[in-house]
Amino acid sequence: MNKTMGTIISEARKEKNLTQADLATAMNVTDKAVSKWERDIACPDINSIPKLAEILGEGKTVVTILPDTAERYFSTPLFDEEICF
């Protein structure tokens, strides 16, 4: 069974002995935001995922933070060729 993003964030945070407040400070968000991420009520902004992976460290990558969606996010072109200059 695949873990949710919230479970992955929670487990990685605890492995680093960080509180939700510690992670929130490092990510420049509130501890309530981190709580929502971990309960799968909300997700971190996609642009903050690399920083989150860096903070959680030790083998945590964008792909492990976004296990089921990484391929979709990173293999989808941002723009159609027709609208690119």
Beta strands, then each sheet from edge to edge (+ up, - down):
end
